[in-house]
């Protein structure tokens, strides 16, 4: 193979690696250092606060780490099931103790622990996933259109 062709292939491969590197999502360990085991050691809103403090996008991965003798991860379909800890019709059930879930769409995801009393004690997390299309080229939100000034939008006195 000639030197020019090698250079073109090498440039293509470098560009492809750079592109793939920017496409991979972030990894979020649910509950950070505490993990998915916080029953009895933290307040009931712990996972709600954790979720609110993180931003999730399509392609990100969430990881649940826990002792599988005492916990599991149940994905439920609706806010109703999440709020009332109804795990009778799960979307998915995980029980390995180290579950990685790739967030493959935007929208709401609801996870609970089905061990008796755990969900009611706060071992549940709502993940809101932002769409990938709302992100700019370097991971910052894409600005919306600038409002146009208009004289006709002045408030009308009553």
N, C-alpha and C positions, 0 to 999 in steps of 0.2 A: 504494500500500500504506500502511496506517495506521501510525502511530508505534508502537503497542503490538505489532502483528504483527512489525514490523522488530526490535524489542527481543527478542522471543521467538526469532526466527530467529537473531539475532546471539548470544544466549546459547547456543543449541543449537550453533552453529558453533564457538564458543569451547570448549565442553565437548567437542565432537568432536575438535578439534585437540589439546586437552590429553590426551584418551584415546589418540589415535593416537601422540602423542609418547611416552607411557609404554609403548606396545606395541612400539615398534621395539627391536630388539636391539642389543647392543654389537658393535663391529667389532674383531677381534683380528688383528693382523698377525703371522703365524707367524714366530717367531724375533725379534720386535721389530725393532730397527734392523739386525740382521744379515740378516734375511729368510730365505729358503729357499735359502741358498748356503753354508752353514757347513762344508762338507767341507774338512778339512785345517787349519782355523783355530781350531777349538774341540774340546772333548772329545766323546766318543762319546755321552754322555748329555745333550748340550745341549738337544735338542728335548723330551726326557723332562722335564727340569727346567723348561723353558719351559711345557709343558702343565700340569705340576703347580702352577705358580705362578699359573695363570689359572683362572677359573671360567667355564664355558660353559653357556648355556641355550638352549632351543628359541627360534629367531628370531634368534640371534646369527649374525654372518657372520665367517668366517675368510678371510684374504687371504694368498695365497702370492705373493711377489714374488721373481723370479729371472731369470737370464739364460737364455732359452729355447734357446740354442745348447748349453748344458751340462746343463740340468736339465729336469725335468718333475714333474708330480704325478700319482701313481697312487693311487686309492682301492681298497683291497682289502677283502674281505668279513669276514675272520676274523682273530683274534689269531694263529692258526697262520701264515697267509700273511704277516702283519705281522712276526712274530718271525723267520721264516725267509726274509724278503725275496722271497716268491713273488709275482711280478706277472703270472703267466701267464693269470689269469682276473680282470682288473680289473672293479670295479664302475663306475668312471669313469676317464677319462684327461684330463688338462688339460695344455696346452702353450703357453699364450699368453704366459707370463712375468709375468702379473698376473691371477691367478685368484681370483675371489670366490665363495665357497661358503656358502650359507645353510644353517645347521643346522636341519633341518625336523622333527626328531624327537629324543626322548631316547635315550640309549644310547651305544654305542661307535662311533667312526669311526676308521679306520686309513688313514694316508697315507704313501706312500714316494716316493722318487725311483727311477726305473727305469734311470737311467744306470748303466753297469757299475761296480760296487763302491760306489756312493754309499749305498745302503741299508745295506749291511754296515758302512760307515764311520760310520753313525749318522744319516743323512739320512732319518729317518722320525719320524712323530709320531702318538701315540694321543690322540685327543680324546674325553673323556667328557662327554656333554651331559646336564645335569640337566633334569628335566621342568619345564615352566612351572608346573604345578599345585603344585609344592613351594615356590613363592615367595609371600611375603606381598605386601601392596599396595604397599610401597615398595621391593621388591627384596631384602628380608631373609628369611632362612629362617622358615617358619611353625613356631612352637614346637609340639612334640608334647604329648600329654596329660601332666599332672603325675601322678607315681606316687602311688597312695593308700597311706597307711601301713597296715600290717596286722600284727597281733601273730602271725598264723599263719606269717609268712615268716621267723621267727627261725631261725638255724641249729640243726640238731639235732646234739648231741654224739655221737661215735662210740663 
